[in-house]
Amino acid sequence: MHGFRHHRVSTLVMAGVSNDVIKNRIGHGSEEMIKRYTYLRHEFIHNERDRV
């Protein structure tokens, strides 16, 4: 189940879901936990960099 949490948080972050909604969905109240669970795909990072 722990691995699913990492995938779910990463997917929500890459979809642009607000941190407040993510915190509510995973049951944690800190931004630090969101950072700890987030693993961004290389394609996402490159696309975001190119977009900016």
N, CA, C and O atoms as a Tripos MOL2 file, in Angstrom:
@<TRIPOS>MOLECULE
protein
  208   207    52     0     0
PROTEIN
NO_CHARGES

@<TRIPOS>ATOM
      1 N           0.8130   -1.2080    0.0000 N.3       1 MET1
      2 CA          0.0000    0.0000    0.0000 C.3       1 MET1
      3 C           0.8490    1.2620    0.0000 C.2       1 MET1
      4 O           0.4460    2.2940   -0.5360 O.2       1 MET1
      5 N           2.0240    1.1700    0.6030 N.am      2 HIS2
      6 CA          2.8770    2.3480    0.6840 C.3       2 HIS2
      7 C           3.2970    2.8230   -0.7100 C.2       2 HIS2
      8 O           3.3110    4.0240   -0.9770 O.2       2 HIS2
      9 N           3.6340    1.8960   -1.5860 N.am      3 GLY3
     10 CA          4.0250    2.2510   -2.9490 C.3       3 GLY3
     11 C           2.9060    2.9240   -3.7170 C.2       3 GLY3
     12 O           3.1510    3.8100   -4.5360 O.2       3 GLY3
     13 N           1.6810    2.5040   -3.4540 N.am      4 PHE4
     14 CA          0.5410    3.1340   -4.1140 C.3       4 PHE4
     15 C           0.3980    4.5900   -3.6950 C.2       4 PHE4
     16 O          -0.0210    5.4300   -4.4910 O.2       4 PHE4
     17 N           0.7400    4.8890   -2.4560 N.am      5 ARG5
     18 CA          0.6470    6.2690   -1.9800 C.3       5 ARG5
     19 C           1.6150    7.1610   -2.7580 C.2       5 ARG5
     20 O           1.2550    8.2720   -3.1460 O.2       5 ARG5
     21 N           2.8320    6.6850   -2.9880 N.am      6 HIS6
     22 CA          3.8120    7.4400   -3.7700 C.3       6 HIS6
     23 C           3.2850    7.6990   -5.1850 C.2       6 HIS6
     24 O           3.3770    8.8150   -5.6950 O.2       6 HIS6
     25 N           2.7390    6.6690   -5.8010 N.am      7 HIS7
     26 CA          2.2110    6.8090   -7.1630 C.3       7 HIS7
     27 C           1.0420    7.7840   -7.1950 C.2       7 HIS7
     28 O           0.9670    8.6490   -8.0680 O.2       7 HIS7
     29 N           0.1310    7.6390   -6.2370 N.am      8 ARG8
     30 CA         -1.0590    8.4980   -6.2070 C.3       8 ARG8
     31 C          -0.6730    9.9570   -6.0060 C.2       8 ARG8
     32 O          -1.1800   10.8320   -6.7080 O.2       8 ARG8
     33 N           0.2210   10.2290   -5.0530 N.am      9 VAL9
     34 CA          0.6290   11.6120   -4.7980 C.3       9 VAL9
     35 C           1.3520   12.1810   -6.0090 C.2       9 VAL9
     36 O           1.0860   13.3130   -6.4110 O.2       9 VAL9
     37 N           2.2520   11.4210   -6.5880 N.am     10 SER10
     38 CA          2.9810   11.8960   -7.7670 C.3      10 SER10
     39 C           2.0280   12.2170   -8.9130 C.2      10 SER10
     40 O           2.1720   13.2440   -9.5760 O.2      10 SER10
     41 N           1.0580   11.3400   -9.1450 N.am     11 THR11
     42 CA          0.0890   11.5590  -10.2120 C.3      11 THR11
     43 C          -0.7410   12.8100   -9.9550 C.2      11 THR11
     44 O          -0.9940   13.5810  -10.8810 O.2      11 THR11
     45 N          -1.1650   13.0210   -8.7250 N.am     12 LEU12
     46 CA         -1.9520   14.2090   -8.3890 C.3      12 LEU12
     47 C          -1.1340   15.4850   -8.5540 C.2      12 LEU12
     48 O          -1.6450   16.4840   -9.0610 O.2      12 LEU12
     49 N           0.1220   15.4620   -8.1360 N.am     13 VAL13
     50 CA          0.9890   16.6400   -8.2800 C.3      13 VAL13
     51 C           1.1680   16.9750   -9.7560 C.2      13 VAL13
     52 O           1.0390   18.1340  -10.1500 O.2      13 VAL13
     53 N           1.4660   15.9630  -10.5750 N.am     14 MET14
     54 CA          1.6880   16.2040  -12.0020 C.3      14 MET14
     55 C           0.4070   16.6390  -12.7150 C.2      14 MET14
     56 O           0.4740   17.2630  -13.7730 O.2      14 MET14
     57 N          -0.7600   16.3170  -12.1470 N.am     15 ALA15
     58 CA         -2.0370   16.7400  -12.7270 C.3      15 ALA15
     59 C          -2.4140   18.1550  -12.3040 C.2      15 ALA15
     60 O          -3.4040   18.7060  -12.7850 O.2      15 ALA15
     61 N          -1.6200   18.7500  -11.3980 N.am     16 GLY16
     62 CA         -1.8890   20.1200  -10.9820 C.3      16 GLY16
     63 C          -2.8980   20.2520   -9.8560 C.2      16 GLY16
     64 O          -3.4260   21.3400   -9.6270 O.2      16 GLY16
     65 N          -3.1740   19.1670   -9.1520 N.am     17 VAL17
     66 CA         -4.1190   19.2020   -8.0330 C.3      17 VAL17
     67 C          -3.4880   20.0030   -6.8830 C.2      17 VAL17
     68 O          -2.2910   19.8820   -6.6240 O.2      17 VAL17
     69 N          -4.2880   20.8080   -6.2070 N.am     18 SER18
     70 CA         -3.7670   21.6590   -5.1390 C.3      18 SER18
     71 C          -3.2550   20.8260   -3.9680 C.2      18 SER18
     72 O          -3.7430   19.7270   -3.7070 O.2      18 SER18
     73 N          -2.2650   21.3690   -3.2690 N.am     19 ASN19
     74 CA         -1.6790   20.6750   -2.1250 C.3      19 ASN19
     75 C          -2.7020   20.4170   -1.0270 C.2      19 ASN19
     76 O          -2.6210   19.3970   -0.3420 O.2      19 ASN19
     77 N          -3.6550   21.3130   -0.8470 N.am     20 ASP20
     78 CA         -4.6890   21.1010    0.1760 C.3      20 ASP20
     79 C          -5.5210   19.8570   -0.1260 C.2      20 ASP20
     80 O          -5.8360   19.0830    0.7780 O.2      20 ASP20
     81 N          -5.8710   19.6670   -1.3780 N.am     21 VAL21
     82 CA         -6.6440   18.4820   -1.7660 C.3      21 VAL21
     83 C          -5.7990   17.2330   -1.5880 C.2      21 VAL21
     84 O          -6.2920   16.2180   -1.0950 O.2      21 VAL21
     85 N          -4.5310   17.2910   -1.9820 N.am     22 ILE22
     86 CA         -3.6410   16.1350   -1.8350 C.3      22 ILE22
     87 C          -3.4820   15.7770   -0.3610 C.2      22 ILE22
     88 O          -3.5630   14.6030    0.0020 O.2      22 ILE22
     89 N          -3.2570   16.7720    0.4850 N.am     23 LYS23
     90 CA         -3.1090   16.5070    1.9210 C.3      23 LYS23
     91 C          -4.3470   15.8130    2.4760 C.2      23 LYS23
     92 O          -4.2480   14.9000    3.2960 O.2      23 LYS23
     93 N          -5.4970   16.2530    2.0220 N.am     24 ASN24
     94 CA         -6.7470   15.6340    2.4680 C.3      24 ASN24
     95 C          -6.8540   14.1940    1.9900 C.2      24 ASN24
     96 O          -7.2970   13.3250    2.7410 O.2      24 ASN24
     97 N          -6.4600   13.9330    0.7640 N.am     25 ARG25
     98 CA         -6.5730   12.5890    0.1820 C.3      25 ARG25
     99 C          -5.6250   11.5860    0.8290 C.2      25 ARG25
    100 O          -5.9700   10.4140    0.9770 O.2      25 ARG25
    101 N          -4.4170   12.0430    1.2200 N.am     26 ILE26
    102 CA         -3.4530   11.0900    1.7780 C.3      26 ILE26
    103 C          -3.4970   11.0480    3.3000 C.2      26 ILE26
    104 O          -2.8670   10.1870    3.9140 O.2      26 ILE26
    105 N          -4.2300   11.9640    3.9070 N.am     27 GLY27
    106 CA         -4.3770   11.9390    5.3570 C.3      27 GLY27
    107 C          -3.2050   12.5190    6.1170 C.2      27 GLY27
    108 O          -3.0150   12.2140    7.2950 O.2      27 GLY27
    109 N          -2.4150   13.3530    5.4570 N.am     28 HIS28
    110 CA         -1.3070   14.0370    6.1210 C.3      28 HIS28
    111 C          -1.5400   15.5330    6.0290 C.2      28 HIS28
    112 O          -2.1250   16.0140    5.0590 O.2      28 HIS28
    113 N          -1.0890   16.2690    7.0290 N.am     29 GLY29
    114 CA         -1.3440   17.6980    7.0600 C.3      29 GLY29
    115 C          -0.1650   18.5650    6.6850 C.2      29 GLY29
    116 O          -0.2310   19.7830    6.8470 O.2      29 GLY29
    117 N           0.9250   17.9720    6.1840 N.am     30 SER30
    118 CA          2.0900   18.8160    5.9170 C.3      30 SER30
    119 C           2.5220   18.7570    4.4600 C.2      30 SER30
    120 O           2.3740   17.7410    3.7810 O.2      30 SER30
    121 N           3.0550   19.8670    4.0120 N.am     31 GLU31
    122 CA          3.6140   19.9550    2.6600 C.3      31 GLU31
    123 C           4.8620   19.0810    2.5570 C.2      31 GLU31
    124 O           5.1800   18.5770    1.4800 O.2      31 GLU31
    125 N           5.5610   18.9010    3.6580 N.am     32 GLU32
    126 CA          6.7670   18.0750    3.6700 C.3      32 GLU32
    127 C           6.4400   16.6330    3.2750 C.2      32 GLU32
    128 O           7.2210   15.9970    2.5670 O.2      32 GLU32
    129 N           5.3140   16.1190    3.7170 N.am     33 MET33
    130 CA          4.9280   14.7520    3.3570 C.3      33 MET33
    131 C           4.6150   14.6480    1.8720 C.2      33 MET33
    132 O           4.9020   13.6270    1.2470 O.2      33 MET33
    133 N           4.0310   15.6900    1.3060 N.am     34 ILE34
    134 CA          3.7710   15.6860   -0.1350 C.3      34 ILE34
    135 C           5.1000   15.6230   -0.8810 C.2      34 ILE34
    136 O           5.2450   14.8520   -1.8300 O.2      34 ILE34
    137 N           6.0650   16.4280   -0.4560 N.am     35 LYS35
    138 CA          7.3840   16.4020   -1.1000 C.3      35 LYS35
    139 C           8.0330   15.0300   -0.9670 C.2      35 LYS35
    140 O           8.6480   14.5410   -1.9150 O.2      35 LYS35
    141 N           7.9020   14.4160    0.1840 N.am     36 ARG36
    142 CA          8.5200   13.1130    0.4220 C.3      36 ARG36
    143 C           7.9140   12.0310   -0.4620 C.2      36 ARG36
    144 O           8.6200   11.1210   -0.8960 O.2      36 ARG36
    145 N           6.6090   12.1210   -0.7350 N.am     37 TYR37
    146 CA          5.9250   11.0970   -1.5250 C.3      37 TYR37
    147 C           5.9610   11.3570   -3.0250 C.2      37 TYR37
    148 O           5.5530   10.4920   -3.8010 O.2      37 TYR37
    149 N           6.4340   12.5180   -3.4540 N.am     38 THR38
    150 CA          6.3610   12.8850   -4.8640 C.3      38 THR38
    151 C           7.6260   12.4840   -5.6170 C.2      38 THR38
    152 O           8.7440   12.8160   -5.2230 O.2      38 THR38
    153 N           7.4130   11.7620   -6.7050 N.am     39 TYR39
    154 CA          8.4770   11.4090   -7.6370 C.3      39 TYR39
    155 C           8.0040   11.8160   -9.0220 C.2      39 TYR39
    156 O           7.1160   11.1850   -9.5940 O.2      39 TYR39
    157 N           8.6060   12.8810   -9.5600 N.am     40 LEU40
    158 CA          8.1700   13.3990  -10.8450 C.3      40 LEU40
    159 C           8.8500   12.6360  -11.9730 C.2      40 LEU40
    160 O          10.0360   12.3170  -11.8950 O.2      40 LEU40
    161 N           8.0940   12.3510  -13.0070 N.am     41 ARG41
    162 CA          8.6430   11.6820  -14.1860 C.3      41 ARG41
    163 C           9.5490   12.6390  -14.9310 C.2      41 ARG41
    164 O           9.3190   13.8490  -14.9470 O.2      41 ARG41
    165 N          10.5810   12.0870  -15.5470 N.am     42 HIS42
    166 CA         11.5260   12.9220  -16.3000 C.3      42 HIS42
    167 C          10.8230   13.6840  -17.4190 C.2      42 HIS42
    168 O          11.1470   14.8420  -17.6830 O.2      42 HIS42
    169 N           9.8590   13.0340  -18.0780 N.am     43 GLU43
    170 CA          9.1250   13.7110  -19.1520 C.3      43 GLU43
    171 C           8.3640   14.9140  -18.6120 C.2      43 GLU43
    172 O           8.3140   15.9620  -19.2570 O.2      43 GLU43
    173 N           7.7800   14.7680  -17.4450 N.am     44 PHE44
    174 CA          7.0340   15.8650  -16.8300 C.3      44 PHE44
    175 C           7.9670   17.0330  -16.5360 C.2      44 PHE44
    176 O           7.6320   18.1840  -16.8180 O.2      44 PHE44
    177 N           9.1270   16.7440  -15.9750 N.am     45 ILE45
    178 CA         10.0920   17.7940  -15.6460 C.3      45 ILE45
    179 C          10.5330   18.5180  -16.9100 C.2      45 ILE45
    180 O          10.5940   19.7480  -16.9260 O.2      45 ILE45
    181 N          10.8400   17.7790  -17.9640 N.am     46 HIS46
    182 CA         11.2710   18.4020  -19.2200 C.3      46 HIS46
    183 C          10.1500   19.2330  -19.8380 C.2      46 HIS46
    184 O          10.3950   20.3340  -20.3310 O.2      46 HIS46
    185 N           8.9310   18.7180  -19.8160 N.am     47 ASN47
    186 CA          7.8000   19.4680  -20.3700 C.3      47 ASN47
    187 C           7.5440   20.7500  -19.5910 C.2      47 ASN47
    188 O           7.2660   21.7910  -20.1860 O.2      47 ASN47
    189 N           7.6330   20.6870  -18.2800 N.am     48 GLU48
    190 CA          7.4180   21.8830  -17.4550 C.3      48 GLU48
    191 C           8.5200   22.9090  -17.7080 C.2      48 GLU48
    192 O           8.2520   24.1080  -17.7880 O.2      48 GLU48
    193 N           9.7450   22.4410  -17.8330 N.am     49 ARG49
    194 CA         10.8600   23.3490  -18.1070 C.3      49 ARG49
    195 C          10.6750   24.0140  -19.4620 C.2      49 ARG49
    196 O          10.8850   25.2200  -19.5910 O.2      49 ARG49
    197 N          10.2860   23.2500  -20.4690 N.am     50 ASP50
    198 CA         10.0710   23.8100  -21.8110 C.3      50 ASP50
    199 C           8.8920   24.7820  -21.8230 C.2      50 ASP50
    200 O           8.9160   25.7820  -22.5410 O.2      50 ASP50
    201 N           7.8680   24.4910  -21.0340 N.am     51 ARG51
    202 CA          6.6860   25.3470  -20.9730 C.3      51 ARG51
    203 C           7.0260   26.7230  -20.4040 C.2      51 ARG51
    204 O           6.4780   27.7370  -20.8360 O.2      51 ARG51
    205 N           7.9280   26.7440  -19.4400 N.am     52 VAL52
    206 CA          8.3100   28.0070  -18.7950 C.3      52 VAL52
    207 C           9.2790   28.7210  -19.6970 C.2      52 VAL52
    208 O           9.7420   29.8120  -19.3660 O.2      52 VAL52
@<TRIPOS>BOND
     1     1     2 1
     2     2     3 1
     3     3     4 2
     4     3     5 am
     5     5     6 1
     6     6     7 1
     7     7     8 2
     8     7     9 am
     9     9    10 1
    10    10    11 1
    11    11    12 2
    12    11    13 am
    13    13    14 1
    14    14    15 1
    15    15    16 2
    16    15    17 am
    17    17    18 1
    18    18    19 1
    19    19    20 2
    20    19    21 am
    21    21    22 1
    22    22    23 1
    23    23    24 2
    24    23    25 am
    25    25    26 1
    26    26    27 1
    27    27    28 2
    28    27    29 am
    29    29    30 1
    30    30    31 1
    31    31    32 2
    32    31    33 am
    33    33    34 1
    34    34    35 1
    35    35    36 2
    36    35    37 am
    37    37    38 1
    38    38    39 1
    39    39    40 2
    40    39    41 am
    41    41    42 1
    42    42    43 1
    43    43    44 2
    44    43    45 am
    45    45    46 1
    46    46    47 1
    47    47    48 2
    48    47    49 am
    49    49    50 1
    50    50    51 1
    51    51    52 2
    52    51    53 am
    53    53    54 1
    54    54    55 1
    55    55    56 2
    56    55    57 am
    57    57    58 1
    58    58    59 1
    59    59    60 2
    60    59    61 am
    61    61    62 1
    62    62    63 1
    63    63    64 2
    64    63    65 am
    65    65    66 1
    66    66    67 1
    67    67    68 2
    68    67    69 am
    69    69    70 1
    70    70    71 1
    71    71    72 2
    72    71    73 am
    73    73    74 1
    74    74    75 1
    75    75    76 2
    76    75    77 am
    77    77    78 1
    78    78    79 1
    79    79    80 2
    80    79    81 am
    81    81    82 1
    82    82    83 1
    83    83    84 2
    84    83    85 am
    85    85    86 1
    86    86    87 1
    87    87    88 2
    88    87    89 am
    89    89    90 1
    90    90    91 1
    91    91    92 2
    92    91    93 am
    93    93    94 1
    94    94    95 1
    95    95    96 2
    96    95    97 am
    97    97    98 1
    98    98    99 1
    99    99   100 2
   100    99   101 am
   101   101   102 1
   102   102   103 1
   103   103   104 2
   104   103   105 am
   105   105   106 1
   106   106   107 1
   107   107   108 2
   108   107   109 am
   109   109   110 1
   110   110   111 1
   111   111   112 2
   112   111   113 am
   113   113   114 1
   114   114   115 1
   115   115   116 2
   116   115   117 am
   117   117   118 1
   118   118   119 1
   119   119   120 2
   120   119   121 am
   121   121   122 1
   122   122   123 1
   123   123   124 2
   124   123   125 am
   125   125   126 1
   126   126   127 1
   127   127   128 2
   128   127   129 am
   129   129   130 1
   130   130   131 1
   131   131   132 2
   132   131   133 am
   133   133   134 1
   134   134   135 1
   135   135   136 2
   136   135   137 am
   137   137   138 1
   138   138   139 1
   139   139   140 2
   140   139   141 am
   141   141   142 1
   142   142   143 1
   143   143   144 2
   144   143   145 am
   145   145   146 1
   146   146   147 1
   147   147   148 2
   148   147   149 am
   149   149   150 1
   150   150   151 1
   151   151   152 2
   152   151   153 am
   153   153   154 1
   154   154   155 1
   155   155   156 2
   156   155   157 am
   157   157   158 1
   158   158   159 1
   159   159   160 2
   160   159   161 am
   161   161   162 1
   162   162   163 1
   163   163   164 2
   164   163   165 am
   165   165   166 1
   166   166   167 1
   167   167   168 2
   168   167   169 am
   169   169   170 1
   170   170   171 1
   171   171   172 2
   172   171   173 am
   173   173   174 1
   174   174   175 1
   175   175   176 2
   176   175   177 am
   177   177   178 1
   178   178   179 1
   179   179   180 2
   180   179   181 am
   181   181   182 1
   182   182   183 1
   183   183   184 2
   184   183   185 am
   185   185   186 1
   186   186   187 1
   187   187   188 2
   188   187   189 am
   189   189   190 1
   190   190   191 1
   191   191   192 2
   192   191   193 am
   193   193   194 1
   194   194   195 1
   195   195   196 2
   196   195   197 am
   197   197   198 1
   198   198   199 1
   199   199   200 2
   200   199   201 am
   201   201   202 1
   202   202   203 1
   203   203   204 2
   204   203   205 am
   205   205   206 1
   206   206   207 1
   207   207   208 2
@<TRIPOS>SUBSTRUCTURE
     1 MET1         2 RESIDUE 1 A MET
     2 HIS2         6 RESIDUE 1 A HIS
     3 GLY3        10 RESIDUE 1 A GLY
     4 PHE4        14 RESIDUE 1 A PHE
     5 ARG5        18 RESIDUE 1 A ARG
     6 HIS6        22 RESIDUE 1 A HIS
     7 HIS7        26 RESIDUE 1 A HIS
     8 ARG8        30 RESIDUE 1 A ARG
     9 VAL9        34 RESIDUE 1 A VAL
    10 SER10       38 RESIDUE 1 A SER
    11 THR11       42 RESIDUE 1 A THR
    12 LEU12       46 RESIDUE 1 A LEU
    13 VAL13       50 RESIDUE 1 A VAL
    14 MET14       54 RESIDUE 1 A MET
    15 ALA15       58 RESIDUE 1 A ALA
    16 GLY16       62 RESIDUE 1 A GLY
    17 VAL17       66 RESIDUE 1 A VAL
    18 SER18       70 RESIDUE 1 A SER
    19 ASN19       74 RESIDUE 1 A ASN
    20 ASP20       78 RESIDUE 1 A ASP
    21 VAL21       82 RESIDUE 1 A VAL
    22 ILE22       86 RESIDUE 1 A ILE
    23 LYS23       90 RESIDUE 1 A LYS
    24 ASN24       94 RESIDUE 1 A ASN
    25 ARG25       98 RESIDUE 1 A ARG
    26 ILE26      102 RESIDUE 1 A ILE
    27 GLY27      106 RESIDUE 1 A GLY
    28 HIS28      110 RESIDUE 1 A HIS
    29 GLY29      114 RESIDUE 1 A GLY
    30 SER30      118 RESIDUE 1 A SER
    31 GLU31      122 RESIDUE 1 A GLU
    32 GLU32      126 RESIDUE 1 A GLU
    33 MET33      130 RESIDUE 1 A MET
    34 ILE34      134 RESIDUE 1 A ILE
    35 LYS35      138 RESIDUE 1 A LYS
    36 ARG36      142 RESIDUE 1 A ARG
    37 TYR37      146 RESIDUE 1 A TYR
    38 THR38      150 RESIDUE 1 A THR
    39 TYR39      154 RESIDUE 1 A TYR
    40 LEU40      158 RESIDUE 1 A LEU
    41 ARG41      162 RESIDUE 1 A ARG
    42 HIS42      166 RESIDUE 1 A HIS
    43 GLU43      170 RESIDUE 1 A GLU
    44 PHE44      174 RESIDUE 1 A PHE
    45 ILE45      178 RESIDUE 1 A ILE
    46 HIS46      182 RESIDUE 1 A HIS
    47 ASN47      186 RESIDUE 1 A ASN
    48 GLU48      190 RESIDUE 1 A GLU
    49 ARG49      194 RESIDUE 1 A ARG
    50 ASP50      198 RESIDUE 1 A ASP
    51 ARG51      202 RESIDUE 1 A ARG
    52 VAL52      206 RESIDUE 1 A VAL
